[in-house]
Amino acid sequence: MWWGVRFTSRYGLGRFTMVEEYDLDKNGKLDAEERQLYLEDRRRKIEDDDAKRDAQRNMTWFALSGMVLYPAGIFFCTVIGQETAAMLIADIANIYVVSVSALVGAYFGFTAMGSKK
């Protein structure tokens, strides 16, 4: 029977805590409706975690793309004869590169810390 299996989550909660949480009629067993509630909640948590990872990955790629295209913007302004615009863009490049590098570094750092759990 499936309720004889020990359920553990990343928080270290065992089967008995899971049964207490989803046992709505407090009879010590998970009925079909309560199992369905548990499975739906588990599916929702998995989908939320997956969407979070996708959003973070997209944010990181967007930031890295901007960091690569930033010098191209400076070069483009120089080519079309907008020397003042190129100089202004180049002046704020230091702040942009540092902040984007910190953002990407934090993403990779927290991802690595999360995978060690």
URNORFEN-V504572 format. One line per field, one symbol per residue. psi: psi as a letter, one per 20 degrees, with the letter a starting at -180 (. if undefined). A space follows every 50 residues. Layout:
# URNORFEN-V504572
psi = ???
This chain:
# URNORFEN-V504572
psi = qhiipopqaijjqahhhgghginhjljiqorghhgggggggggggggghg hgggghgggghgghghhhighhhggghghjjmhgghggghhjhggggghh ggggggghghghhhii.
